[in-house]
Amino acid sequence: MTTSAPAESSERPPKTRRPWHRTRIAVGVVIAVVVVVAVIASISPWPSAMIIRAVFTKGGNETAAEMDRHVPDTELTETLDIAYGDAGADTTMDVFRPASATGPLPAVVWIHGGAWISGAKENVDPYLRILAGEGYTTIGVNYTIGPEGVYPLAVHQLNEALAYIDEHADELGVDPDQIVLAGDSAGGQLASQMATLITSPDYAEIMDIEPSLDAGQLVATILNCGVYDLAALAELDGIAGWGLKSAMWAYSGTKTWAEDATGATMSTIDWVTADFPTTYISGGNGDGLTWLQSIPMAKRLDELGVDVTTLFWPAPHEPALPHEYQFHLDMPDAQTALQKTIDFLDAHTSR
């Protein structure tokens, strides 16, 4: 008997997919997504603005919670979400004053920060409660942020807010002849812009805006960690430069903000006059904007003969104080800034 060798199987074993093949596909998908996002980001400010807003919103909420721990037990009268315009929540204000007050008080009108594309009055409400407890009527003002609103919409809205405060001074408990404009970060820029608008007829003409207040009604400004020189801002690089340039594109509606009327008119360092009100200005030594913006602005005001109170810290100061350090009231240096702010208000207002 003869036997034959078993026939070889005609079926090939299945191929196993190598891990590197799956990785290559995943990397390709990631690269494609990055390219799409980059293309969109190159033609629209929205993607970058939304990323920045998310980061700032988280930080703003955490900072407000930190300030809440330091609000004293002083009984206050609070009136929230007062409509001063017709743009919904964008044109509202919160008002705080001591419950024991029986007459009008000097008013601190605070413009919140957030790189012009984030933030809300609620972020500064705890700080305003603290100042109200010292014997002031304090007002936190909302405005339309970018990219939903395009410059100079916010300036017009804030002018409208000041008109409302002036017209409703009695019911708000405001002495209309003792108004202090204040702001932090982008709000510092806007506070300086409103003060310049009120005190410089030439600037008001360039802006084509009729100021709602007379110069005599504005007794002081408080400027924390603001931006006052857009040309210097345009020179920034790195992550900070990307963030601020993206924010300005979103706020201005144009990539050419540094070369056009937006950058020129927002650069209040070029427009302030000797009539600018007495000013308190501060910034942390760990904040690049202090060296690039706040200190040069303080020097410019001093050159003009404006009464300037500064709180700056030596470069090697430890801990290095970050952007908007004034709100981090768990820090002793922030408590120092708060007390100096209160002292400044007491020195330049009367009750």
Secondary structure, DSSP 8 states (H G I E B T S, - for coil): ---------S--------HHHHHHHHHHHHHHHHHHHHHHHHH-SHHHHHHHHHHHHHHHHHHHHHHHTT-----EEEEEEEE-SSSGGGGEEEEEEETT--S-EEEEEEE--STTTS--GGGTHHHHHHHHTTT-EEEEE----TTTS-TTHHHHHHHHHHHHHHHTHHHHTEEEEEEEEEEETHHHHHHHHHHHHHH-HHHHHHHT---SS-GGGEEEEEEES----HHHHHT--HHHHHHHHHHHHHHHSSTTTTTSHHHHHH-GGGT--TTS--EEEE--TT-HHIIIIIHHHHHHHHHTT--EEEE---TT-SS---TTGGG-TTSHHHHHHHHHHHHHHHHH---
